[in-house]
Amino acid sequence: MDTSTTFRVSGKVQGVGFRFFVKSTAQGLGLTGWVKNHSDGSVFGVAEGDHGLIISLLKELSIGNRWSRVEAVENHPQSYSGDFKSFEIRY
C-alpha cells in the first residue's frame, strides 16, 4: 500500500553529504519525494511509496552515513499524493 510521510533528521546532518545519502537510499528503495536542508540545521523531506519501504528508509536515516551523527528522526504520516516522479534534492 502506497503511503507518504514527512521526515526531519537532526544532529550533524548538514555539510556531510547527508542529502545525497537520503536521495541515494530512497532511490534504491524505489521511493519518490524530496529532501532539503532546513535553516535550523536539520534535514527535512517527503517520501512516498510502499509503507514497508518507507519504514526501511527511516531506519537507514536513523543510522546515517559515515560522516553524519544522527540525534533524532521524526516522521509524520501524510496522505499519499502521487505527485512525485523521482526523488530529488531541493535547495
TAPEQUI-V122321 format. One record per residue. N is the residue number from 1. SS is DSSP state (hx for helix, st for strand, lp for the rest). PSI is psi in degrees with one decimal (999 if undefined). Layout:
BEGIN
N,SS,PSI  N,SS,PSI
END
This chain:
BEGIN
1,lp,127.0  2,st,140.3  3,st,179.3  4,st,149.4  5,st,148.6  6,st,149.1  7,st,152.5  8,st,125.7  9,st,125.4  10,st,160.8  11,st,-151.9  12,st,85.6  13,lp,4.7  14,lp,141.6  15,lp,15.1  16,lp,17.8  17,lp,19.4  18,hx,-39.1  19,hx,-41.6  20,hx,-40.1  21,hx,-44.8  22,hx,-47.6  23,hx,-48.9  24,hx,-43.6  25,hx,-46.3  26,hx,-43.7  27,hx,-40.4  28,hx,-28.9  29,hx,-6.7  30,lp,22.3  31,lp,159.0  32,st,163.4  33,st,-148.2  34,st,164.9  35,st,145.0  36,st,159.8  37,st,143.9  38,lp,150.9  39,lp,-19.3  40,lp,6.1  41,lp,-4.5  42,lp,176.4  43,st,133.7  44,st,148.7  45,st,-179.3  46,st,136.4  47,st,137.1  48,st,145.3  49,st,-160.8  50,st,134.4  51,hx,-45.3  52,hx,-35.3  53,hx,-33.6  54,hx,-40.6  55,hx,-42.0  56,hx,-41.9  57,hx,-47.0  58,hx,-36.4  59,hx,-43.1  60,hx,-38.2  61,hx,-34.4  62,hx,-23.8  63,hx,-45.0  64,lp,-175.1  65,lp,179.6  66,lp,-21.7  67,lp,-10.6  68,lp,166.9  69,st,98.0  70,st,128.1  71,st,-35.1  72,st,148.0  73,st,118.3  74,st,143.9  75,st,147.5  76,st,106.3  77,st,141.9  78,st,171.0  79,lp,138.1  80,lp,130.3  81,lp,-33.4  82,lp,14.8  83,lp,-18.2  84,lp,139.6  85,lp,-20.2  86,lp,-173.7  87,st,124.2  88,st,160.0  89,st,129.5  90,lp,151.1  91,lp,999
END
